[in-house]
Amino acid sequence: MKTDVVVIGAGAIGLTLAYELARRGRTVTVIDRDRLVVEETDACSIGTPFRSATSWAAAGILPPANLDSATDPMDRLRGLSHQLFPEWVERLKAESGVDSQLARCGGWYLSDTAGETASMVGMVSYWRELSIECQERSLGELSSREPALASWADRESRARAWWVPDEYQICPPLFLQALIGACDRSGVTFLDRSRVVDLREDGSDVTVSVEGRHQPRRQVHAGQVVVCGGTWSGFMAERLKLATSLVPVRGQVLLLKTERPVLSSIINFGQRYFVPRRDGAVLVGSCEEEVGFQRGTTPAMLTEFREFAHRICPPLRKARELGAWSGLRPMTFDGFPICGKLPDSESIFVAAGHFRSGIHLSPGTATCLADVMAGDQPPIDLQSLGKGVRHLFG
């Protein structure tokens, strides 16, 4: 089998790249371990606990960003993605029929301890340098706009609240379903329920060895290969030298449902959050646990989520629990994603290590990397993201 590009991994990074390459006229084959189908169920309400790609487990918070004022490469990549999202979502909806539920719902950032307040003061200063609107608001206004939080605001004398209007949310499972549908319509070939066991490069040809469930090993020949396998990228081939470059960090999520929506905006509280969906569902998360490649939820963490939810938003005491799941975020040692061509290769590229920002950074990453693969100048120099792919050999 021959193709222009093989994309390994069908998370947000892999699918957005496959879609962008197909739009530019490349023939693309996507390889992933999961079964890739557009599901008819409301994935935002039931969760997708059996997917291995972390993108399916994400809450879908898109924090504010501003491309026009950003100078740091990561801020510029975030700003580019933030700018692209509305256009991408509308185009994907038209091509796939799937609404990703992108909403500029705004976000509240809350604190009730000295440490959390100090952290927020620093964040506010950072946003103001980027000309991102963030205003401290009275607890009375918070209670007026989010009545479900009124008892917390009345009870906590040290509480403070900031309003960020340019915060978006998206439903990641629906976003990924839209990408799969649009890719399929664009002629992308999917080899699902398959795993890559080896990569061999010979000049301008890369041979990808693939094993499928109940299928013999087969080979795919491509002019270019992009590894977008998240935390699993290091296990594909020794050739990549990624085995120790990506650290899995588990995050857990609890999904609640009330008869009527009790929140209208994203609520951020340190690392914890509430993400309200339009149907009354609320995602409660999250955490950062270095437990290797161990997936799944734990009773202790889910208990913490319940206690957090009941303390900050008492109406959630009456919510039904629809499910809980986890994802393994790919973290790099320098905190920057690995994006670009392998230093000693002409045809193998990597796009991994986006940690908690894979969904948010996906359109920008796809746009820039597609330019690099075509030999064009991207709007943002991916090599300037930290040490980029260079730290693989540093």
Beta strands, then each sheet from edge to edge (+ up, - down):
strand 1: 2-8
strand 2: 28-31
strand 3: 61-62
strand 4: 107-111
strand 5: 135-137
strand 6: 160-164
strand 7: 168-169
strand 8: 189-191
strand 9: 194-202
strand 10: 205-212
strand 11: 218-227
strand 12: 247-257
strand 13: 266-269
strand 14: 272-276
strand 15: 281-285
strand 16: 320-331
strand 17: 338-341
strand 18: 348-352
sheet 1: 8+ 2+ 1+ 11+ 10- 9+
sheet 2: 8+ 2+ 1+ 11+ 18+ 17-
sheet 3: 3+ 7-
sheet 4: 5+ 6- 4+ 13+ 14- 15+ 12- 16+
end
